[in-house]
């Protein structure tokens, strides 16, 4: 049996295997089972494949035992049973069958048919890896990189990834690229990362194709080339890689190295968003809200912002707050607006923090509370949010929620003016006219100190 056999040769092989198998030869039983399993020379028949493989397995043939375990695992020719799969994988693995050792490791890793154990998974992966099984070496590298079954050890992860990658294992090539990209256990190198990503991408690995696209888009280890970036991202996107689909949407929406096409951007965002990609959901909401690439539809905008917000996207949460506060496409609901502003604000969104301060200052959707308004203005102002800085300056100027302090009022309004807030610019002179030169000097000192501590 080899790759050059004809249909006639396959049938003759079947005849001889059948004759020997019926006489009890385990190797013939095994080969006959494989012929039925693959449909070589005879019609594919999983049930007959199972019968012959089982006969060979019962005679102790490790190859047959491993295949029998796989048939139980995949429900081919027999009812699915993880316990039976483990039983036969273990019998073959104990005889030194490397494929069975890897399969048994996978069962321990997933907790199927046995109690989940990263330690035992690693032990079986190691035994298969020592026999040169590239896929097991890749899995062993992952275990060391993730600290599953042993302490994290990037040096060992790198070594096993390299062994597998040099044998052509695509997952190891991808992981080796990621190790170099992140500088984990090795000197960071975009060029080395790209070299390994290319090899995995050539084997059709979508994540690797996306990484190659990103490298060309951002000039990581190679000269920037937006057309090549688009080509590689397209390959990954067509395979269903949602990050690549999102990135294509961004490129098309911006006209980044290619002709701007918001309708196609919308299509890619939709594909990614429907698979749960949170940034795509947010951008899709924005396109519906503004009518870019699609007819304006505030209800659809609300739907997609909600999906992104429920996944924890603070920018979507903020936008929902704005929608409910202003009644854009929905009934105005200040309590819901506060809920979404607070959810985003607690994640550090400066715009949400400022708007939550406004709600407390005005008593909209919450009991009026100047002290809480000041607290939220402060959090946003410390992030450099110009409107929050102006609002905070106003609170110090009027003594709302804080002790009246013209020095701090002038400081915050000055910072807001520097950030481009037009109202702050017009009010800065008015406030200064009511201050002494000493007070103005103190405010300017505080402003300089704030700039120095918030330079980043």
C-alpha positions in Angstrom: 0.0 0.0 0.0 1.5 3.4 -1.0 0.4 6.6 -2.7 1.0 5.2 -6.2 -1.5 2.3 -6.0 -4.4 2.0 -8.4 -7.9 1.1 -7.6 -7.2 -2.4 -8.8 -4.1 -2.6 -6.5 -6.2 -1.3 -3.5 -8.8 -4.0 -4.1 -6.1 -6.7 -4.3 -4.6 -5.3 -1.0 -8.1 -5.5 0.5 -8.4 -9.1 -0.6 -5.1 -10.2 1.0 -5.7 -8.2 4.2 -9.1 -9.7 4.5 -7.8 -13.2 4.1 -5.1 -12.6 6.7 -7.4 -10.8 9.0 -9.9 -13.6 9.0 -7.1 -15.9 10.1 -6.5 -13.6 13.1 -3.4 -11.6 12.0 -3.6 -8.3 14.0 -1.7 -6.3 11.5 -4.0 -7.3 8.7 -7.0 -6.6 10.9 -5.5 -3.1 11.6 -4.9 -2.4 7.9 -8.3 -3.7 6.9 -9.9 -1.4 9.5 -8.0 1.6 8.1 -9.1 0.8 4.6 -12.8 0.8 5.7 -12.1 3.9 7.8 -10.6 5.8 4.8 -12.6 4.2 2.0 -9.5 3.0 0.2 -10.3 0.3 -2.4 -13.7 -0.3 -0.8 -16.6 1.8 0.3 -16.0 3.7 3.5 -17.7 1.9 6.4 -17.1 3.2 9.9 -18.9 0.3 11.6 -16.8 -2.3 9.8 -13.7 -0.3 10.4 -14.5 -0.3 14.1 -15.0 -4.1 14.2 -11.6 -4.8 12.6 -9.7 -2.2 14.6 -11.2 -3.6 17.8 -10.1 -7.1 16.9 -6.6 -5.8 16.4 -6.7 -3.7 19.5 -7.8 -6.7 21.6 -4.7 -8.5 20.4 -2.6 -5.6 21.9 -1.7 -3.7 18.7 -1.0 -0.2 20.0 -1.7 1.5 16.6 -5.1 -0.1 16.6 -5.8 0.8 20.2 -5.1 4.5 19.5 -7.3 4.5 16.4 -10.0 2.7 18.4 -9.8 5.4 21.1 -10.2 8.1 18.4 -13.3 6.3 17.0 -14.9 6.3 20.4 -13.9 10.0 20.9 -15.4 11.0 17.5 -18.4 8.6 17.5 -17.3 7.0 14.3 -18.8 3.5 13.9 -19.7 3.4 17.6 -21.5 5.5 20.2 -19.4 8.3 21.6 -17.7 7.5 24.8 -14.9 9.6 26.4 -14.3 6.8 29.0 -13.8 4.2 26.3 -11.6 6.6 24.4 -9.4 7.1 27.5 -9.3 3.4 28.1 -7.9 2.6 24.7 -5.6 5.7 24.5 -4.1 4.6 27.8 -3.5 1.1 26.6 -1.7 2.3 23.5 0.2 5.1 25.4 1.4 2.6 28.0 3.0 0.7 25.1 4.8 3.9 24.0 2.6 4.9 21.1 3.4 8.6 20.8 0.1 9.6 19.1 -1.9 7.9 21.9 0.3 9.7 24.5 -0.6 13.0 23.0 -4.3 12.0 22.7 -4.3 11.0 26.4 -2.7 14.3 27.3 -5.5 16.1 25.5 -8.1 14.1 27.5 -6.5 15.2 30.7 -6.2 18.8 29.5 -9.9 18.9 28.6 -11.1 16.8 31.5 -12.9 14.4 29.2 -13.3 10.8 30.4 -10.9 11.6 33.3 -10.6 14.2 36.0 -9.0 17.3 34.5 -5.3 17.5 35.3 -2.9 19.9 33.7 0.0 18.1 35.4 -0.9 14.7 33.9 -1.6 16.4 30.5 1.9 17.9 30.6 3.4 14.6 31.5 1.9 12.8 28.6 2.7 15.6 26.2 6.3 15.4 27.4 6.5 11.7 26.6 5.1 12.2 23.1 7.3 15.2 22.6 10.4 13.2 23.4 9.5 10.9 20.6 9.5 13.8 18.2 5.8 14.4 17.7 5.6 18.0 16.6 2.0 18.6 17.6 2.8 17.3 21.1 5.8 19.6 21.3 3.6 22.5 20.4 1.2 21.6 23.1 4.0 21.2 25.6 5.3 24.7 24.6 1.8 26.1 25.3 1.7 24.5 28.7 5.0 26.1 29.7 4.0 29.4 28.2 0.7 29.5 30.1 1.9 27.9 33.3 -0.5 24.9 33.0 0.8 21.9 34.8 4.1 23.6 35.7 5.4 27.1 36.5 5.5 29.5 33.6 8.8 29.0 31.8 9.2 31.0 28.6 12.7 29.5 27.9 11.3 26.0 27.9 8.2 27.2 25.9 10.5 28.7 23.4 12.6 25.6 23.1 9.6 23.3 22.5 7.9 25.7 20.1 11.1 25.9 18.1 11.4 22.1 17.9 7.8 21.8 16.6 8.1 24.8 14.3 11.2 23.5 12.6 9.2 20.3 11.8 6.6 22.5 10.2 3.9 22.6 12.9 1.8 25.6 12.1 0.5 26.3 15.7 4.1 26.2 17.0 5.2 28.6 14.2 2.4 31.0 15.2 3.2 30.7 18.9 6.9 31.2 18.2 6.0 34.4 16.3 4.0 35.6 19.3 6.9 34.9 21.7 9.2 37.1 19.6 6.5 39.8 19.2 6.0 40.0 23.0 9.7 39.4 24.0 8.8 36.5 26.3 11.9 34.6 27.2 13.7 36.0 24.2 14.8 39.4 23.0 11.8 41.1 21.3 12.1 41.1 17.6 9.4 42.1 15.1 11.5 40.8 12.2 11.8 37.3 13.8 8.1 37.4 14.8 7.1 38.2 11.2 9.3 35.4 9.8 7.5 32.8 11.9 4.1 34.4 11.3 4.8 34.1 7.5 5.4 30.4 7.8 2.2 29.7 9.7 0.3 32.0 7.4 1.5 30.1 4.4 -0.2 27.0 6.0 -3.5 28.9 6.2 -3.5 29.8 9.9 -5.9 32.7 10.0 -4.4 34.3 13.2 -1.0 34.2 11.6 -2.3 35.8 8.4 -3.8 38.6 10.5 -0.5 39.1 12.3 1.3 39.4 8.9 -1.4 41.9 7.9 -0.9 43.9 11.1 2.9 43.9 10.6 2.5 45.4 7.1 -0.1 47.9 8.3 2.1 49.1 11.2 5.6 48.5 9.8 6.6 45.9 12.3 9.7 44.1 11.1 9.0 45.2 7.5 8.4 48.4 5.6 4.7 49.6 5.9 2.6 48.4 2.9 -1.1 49.0 3.3 -2.0 47.1 0.1 -0.2 43.9 1.4 -1.7 44.5 4.8 -5.2 44.6 3.3 -4.4 41.4 1.3 -3.3 39.4 4.3 -6.1 40.7 6.5 -8.6 39.7 3.8 -7.3 36.1 3.8 -7.7 35.9 7.6 -11.1 37.7 7.5 -12.5 35.3 4.9 -11.6 32.4 7.3 -13.7 34.1 10.0 -11.0 35.8 12.0 -13.1 38.6 13.7 -10.1 40.8 14.6 -9.1 40.7 10.9 -12.6 41.5 9.9 -12.6 44.5 12.3 -9.3 45.7 11.0 -10.5 45.6 7.4 -13.5 47.6 8.5 -11.2 50.2 10.0 -9.0 50.4 6.9 -12.0 50.8 4.6 -13.7 53.3 6.8 -10.6 55.5 7.0 -9.3 54.9 3.5 -6.1 53.7 5.1 -3.8 52.9 2.1 -6.9 51.8 0.0 -9.9 53.6 -1.4 -12.3 54.6 1.3 -15.5 52.6 1.2 -17.8 52.9 4.1 -20.4 50.4 2.7 -17.7 47.7 2.7 -16.5 48.8 6.1 -20.0 48.4 7.3 -20.2 44.9 5.9 -17.0 43.8 7.6 -18.0 45.4 10.9 -21.3 43.5 10.7 -19.6 40.1 10.2 -17.3 40.7 13.2 -20.1 42.2 15.3 -22.4 39.3 14.7 -19.7 37.0 16.1 -19.4 39.1 19.2 -16.5 41.4 18.4 -17.0 44.2 20.9 -15.2 47.0 19.0 -16.9 46.0 15.8 -20.3 46.2 17.6 -19.4 49.7 18.9 -18.3 50.9 15.4 -21.4 49.4 13.9 -23.5 51.3 16.3 -21.6 54.5 15.3 -22.3 53.9 11.6 -26.0 53.4 12.2 -26.1 56.5 14.4 -24.4 58.7 11.8 -25.7 57.0 8.7 -22.3 56.3 7.4 -22.1 53.2 5.0 -25.8 52.4 5.9 -29.1 54.2 6.2 -29.3 56.0 9.5 -31.2 53.9 12.0 -31.1 55.0 15.7 -32.8 51.8 16.8 -30.1 49.7 15.2 -27.5 52.0 16.7 -29.0 51.5 20.2 -29.0 47.7 19.6 -25.3 47.5 18.7 -24.3 49.9 21.4 -26.2 47.8 23.9 -24.4 44.6 22.8 -21.0 46.3 23.1 -21.9 47.9 26.4 -23.0 44.6 27.9 -19.6 43.2 27.0 -18.0 46.1 29.1 -17.1 48.6 26.4 -17.0 52.0 28.2 -17.3 54.0 25.1 -20.5 52.2 24.2 -21.8 52.6 27.7 -21.1 56.4 27.5 -23.0 56.6 24.2 -25.9 54.8 25.7 -25.9 57.4 28.5 -26.0 60.2 25.9 -28.8 58.5 24.0 -31.0 58.0 27.1 -30.2 61.5 28.5 -31.2 63.2 25.3 -33.9 60.8 24.1 -32.2 60.1 20.8 -34.4 57.4 19.2 -35.8 56.4 22.6 -37.9 57.9 25.3 -35.8 60.1 27.4 -34.8 58.2 30.6 -32.4 60.1 32.9 -32.1 57.1 35.4 -30.9 54.8 32.6 -28.6 57.5 31.4 -27.1 57.7 34.9 -26.8 53.9 35.0 -24.7 53.8 31.8 -22.7 56.9 32.7 -21.8 55.4 36.0 -20.9 52.0 34.5 -18.5 53.7 32.1 -17.3 56.2 34.7 -16.3 53.4 37.0 -14.1 52.0 34.2 -12.3 55.3 34.0 -14.1 56.9 31.0 -13.5 60.6 31.5 -16.4 61.8 29.4 -18.8 59.6 31.4 -17.3 60.8 34.6 -17.9 64.4 33.5 -21.5 63.7 32.4 -22.2 61.8 35.7 -20.9 64.9 37.5 -23.4 67.0 35.5 -26.3 64.7 36.4 -25.4 65.0 40.1 -25.0 68.8 39.8 -28.4 69.2 38.2 -30.2 66.4 40.0 -31.0 64.6 36.8 -31.8 60.9 37.3 -30.3 61.1 40.8 -30.8 63.2 43.9 -29.0 66.5 43.5 -25.6 66.3 45.2 -22.8 68.9 44.6 -20.2 66.9 46.6 -20.7 63.9 44.3 -20.7 66.1 41.3 -17.3 67.5 42.4 -16.0 64.0 43.0 -16.8 62.9 39.4 -15.6 66.2 37.9 -12.2 65.7 39.7 -11.8 62.2 38.3 -12.4 63.4 34.8 -10.4 66.6 35.2 -7.3 64.6 36.4 -7.4 62.8 33.1 -7.2 66.1 31.3 -10.9 66.3 30.2 -11.3 69.9 29.3 -15.0 70.2 30.0 -14.7 68.5 33.4 -11.8 70.9 34.2 -14.1 73.9 33.3 -17.0 72.5 35.3 -14.7 71.8 38.3 -13.4 75.4 38.1 -17.0 76.6 38.2 -17.7 74.6 41.3 -14.7 76.2 43.1 -15.7 79.6 41.8 -19.2 79.3 43.3 -18.4 77.2 46.3 -20.7 74.3 45.3 -19.7 71.0 46.9 -16.3 72.5 47.9 -15.1 75.5 49.8 -15.1 78.5 47.5 -11.5 79.0 46.2 -10.7 81.4 43.4 -7.2 80.2 43.1 -8.2 76.6 42.3 -11.0 77.9 40.2 -8.6 79.8 38.1 -6.2 76.9 37.9 -8.8 74.5 36.6 -10.3 77.0 34.1 -6.8 77.8 32.9 -6.1 74.1 32.2 -9.5 73.9 30.4 -8.6 76.9 28.3 -5.2 75.4 27.4 -7.0 72.3 26.3 -9.2 74.3 23.9 -12.5 74.8 25.8 -13.8 78.1 24.3 -16.1 78.9 27.3 -13.1 78.6 29.6 -11.1 80.9 27.4 -13.7 83.6 27.6 -14.2 83.2 31.4 -10.5 83.0 32.3 -10.0 86.8 32.0 -13.3 87.6 33.9 -12.2 85.4 36.9 -8.7 86.9 36.8 -10.1 90.4 37.0 -11.5 89.6 40.5 -8.3 88.1 41.8 -5.2 89.7 43.4 -1.8 89.3 41.7 -0.8 87.0 44.6 -3.8 84.8 44.0 -3.1 84.7 40.3 0.5 83.7 40.9 -0.5 80.9 43.3 -3.0 79.6 40.6 -0.3 79.7 38.0 2.0 77.7 40.3 -0.6 75.1 40.8 -1.2 74.9 37.1 2.5 74.3 36.4 2.6 71.6 39.1 -0.4 69.9 37.6 1.1 69.9 34.1 4.4 68.4 35.5 2.6 65.6 37.3 0.2 64.8 34.4 2.7 65.2 31.5 2.1 61.5 30.4 
